[in-house]
């Protein structure tokens, strides 16, 4: 069967024609390798006619790959310089792309993308973690509004998201990412793949939701991990003494209060938070 997808100009030509030098202030680093971009867009699985949400498309490299996969895409771009290039993609993929000019931190992604959306983005470095925390912290009844998160981060942040108890990278972000989700590094991306090359390596993290554990309220888990990791080198009996009921919860679960937060597993934090939630 013939390939009926539109023939698009090389990304480098688009960037040059529209004068889209990457903005350091906006945390921009563009990916131009279209084979790599297609691999990233394939991580969530089949996207044909699937609602999809992208943050910071820039000149539209990953946007092209998502559209080629057949998704119905909403893309939010803060840099108005990029809007003419994205408008060309709207024209090339009629009915598949809607571009919103604005700040993703101020936009309700759920309202724009709809239930079951896949979020796929080469996130600007300066807003990546706050956006992730917002999506992970949204109310789940019993699952979130999004189907999956496929997000590019600096390698250090990616390692913090997928870290296991006992590792140097383990902390609050790992617990938040894993207590009701499965998180994995799906792909490592060398700094040389970007224009301009960042100073650090990057990785694509893929997160899929699980049913939230019964009887656990997020606000109590957040308070618990804030206290525990706020003084991560101290024993739990010291770091949790100001959190009502926490030390009693440790005792009832048989968790040694002399342990430090980085040794306490996600499952153990969930068990403690369940008691506090009562």
N, C-alpha and C positions, 0 to 999 in steps of 0.2 A: 504494500500500500504506500502511495506517495506521501511524503511528509508535507502537510499543508500549513505548518507553522510559519509565521512571517519570517522573512530574512531581515535581520537587523544589522546595522553597522557595528563595527568593532567598538567596544567600550572606550578604548583610548581615543577614538575619533569623536565620540560623543562628549567626552570630558574636554577635549581640546576645543571643539566647536562651541561649547557653552561656557568655556572658561571656568571649569569646576575644579580648581586646585583645592585639595583637601584642607579643611579648616581645623587647625590645632585647637582653637577655642571650643569647637563643637565636638572634639574627640573623634574626628573623622579619619578613617584609614580605609581606602577603597580596595575591594577584591576585584581583579580583572580576569582571572583564569576561569573561563566559562565551564570547563569540565569540572573544576573544583566546585563551582557554584551549583552545578547540576547535582553533584554528589551531596552537597549540603541539603538541597531541596528534596532529595530522595530519602533523607533520614526518617522523617515522620511516617513514611509509607505512602500509599496511594493518595494523591491530592485531587484527583479529577472531580471537579465541581464542589470541592470542599471549601468551607469558609476559612479564610486565612488572614492573619494580621501580621504586618511587618512594621518595625520601627526603624527610622533612619535609613531609608533606601538609597539616599545619595543619588548618584547618576543612574541607578537602577540595575546593577549587576545581579544581585540576588533576586531582585524583583523579576527580571527576565526568566530566571530559572524556575521560580515559583509559578509564573504564568505558563511557561512551557509545560509544566507538569499538570496544567489544566485547572488550577485552583481559582476560586473567586476571592480576590485579594483586596483588602483595605490596607493602604500604606500611609503612615504618618511621617511627614517630613517637615522639620523645623527650618531648614535652610532654603529660603525662597529661590536661591540661584538654581536649585535642582529641579524646580517645578516644570520648566519648559521641557527638559529631558524626559521627565516622568509623563508629561502630557503626550509625548510621542509614543510612549508605551501604551497609554490609554487608547490611543488611536490604532495602534498595531494589534492590540488584543481587545476588540470591542466587547463591552459588557463584562469583562473579567476584572478590571482594575478600577478602583476608586481611590484617589489621592486626597488626603486631608493635609492642609497646610497648618501646622501648629506644633505645639510642644507635647510630646507623648506623656510627659509627667502630669499634664493637665487634662488629658483626654480619657474618657471612659471607654476603654478598649472593648469591654463586654457589650456596651450599647452600640458601638460602631461595627464590631465584627460578628456579633451574634453567638448563640449557644453552639458549643462543639467546635469552636474555631481552633485551628493550629496556629500557634505563634512562632514565627520563624524570623530571626533577625541577626544581622551582624551589628550588635548593639554598640552605640557610641560608648567609649570607655567611661565617660564621666557620669552616665546615668544607668549603666547596666545593672548594677547591684540594687539600687532603689526600685527599678522597674520589676526585677525578679521578685524582690520581697513583697511588693504590692500584689503581684499575681499569685504568689504562694499564700498570702494572707487573706485573700478574698474569701468571703463566706462560701462554705461547701455544704450542699444539701442533697445527697451525701457526697456528690462529686463536684468539682469546680466547673465553671462555665467553659473553660478551655479543654481541648482534648490532649494537647501536648505542647511542650515548650522546646524549641530547637534554637539555641542561643549561643552566639560567639562571645567568649570572654577572654580576658588575659588569662594565661595559664594558671597563675597564682589563685585567681578567683575561682576558676573551674575546679582546681584541686580542693578548695575550701568547700565547694558545693557537694562534692562526692566523697569527702573524707570520711574515714571510719574512726571509731573511738581508739585512742592510743596513738594516733598519728599527729604530727606537728601541725597539720592544717585543720584539724578537727575543732569545731566551735559552734557558735549559735547558728551560722548559716547552714552548716551541715544538718543540724537537727531540724531546722525549719524546712529544708529541702527534702528530707528523707522520712519525716514522721508519718506522712500520708502520701508519699510519692516515691517513685523509683528514679534515681538520678545516675547517669553514667556519662563518661566522656566518650562521645561517639567518634570524634575525629580530632587529631592534633593538626594545627596549621602553623607552618613555619613563618617567621616574621617577613621573609623575603617574598611571600605571596601577596603582600599588601603594598599599596601605593598611597602615601610614602610608607616605608617599612617602620613599624613601631620598634621600640627598644626591647620588647619582650615577645616571647612565644605566645600563641593563642590556642584555644581549643573550643570545639563545639560541644556543648552539653545538651543532652537530650533527657527531658524529664516527662514522665507519664504518671498520671494520678492513680492513687488507690483509694478505696473507701477509708474515710477517716475512722480511727479507732473509737469504739464506743466510750462514752462517758468522759471524753477529754475536751476541754474548752481551750481554744488557742490562746486566749488571754492569760491563762494560768501557765501554759507552757512557755509563753514569752517572758512572763515574770520570773519563772524558775530559771530559764537559761540566762536571762540578763543577770540575775544574782550569781549564778554558778560561774559563768564565764567572765563576769566583771572582775572577779578576783581569781582567775583560773589557776594561779600557782598556789592558792591557799586550799586547805582541806575543806571539804563540803560542810563540815560542822561549823566552820568559821564563815564561809561565804554565804551560807543559807540561814544563818541565825536570825537575820532580820526579816525573813519571809515566814509569816505565820503558818504553822502546820507542816513546814517542810522537813524539819528534823524528825518530827513524829512519823512522817511518811517514810523517811529513810529507814527508821527503826522497824516499822510494820512490814516493810519489804525485805528486810535483812540486808540492806545496802550499807556497807561500812562507811560511817561518816568521816573516816580519815582519808578516804579516796579523794582525788582531785577531779574536777569536772571533765578534763580531757580523757579520763578513763571510763566515764559513765556512758554506756551505749545509748543510742536513740531509743531503743525499747525501754530501757530503764528510766530515761527522762519521761517518756510517755506514761509509764506506770506511776511515777511520782506525781505528774500533772493530773492524772486521773483522780488520785486521792485528793489533791488540792481542789479539783473541780467540784467536789461534793459539797 
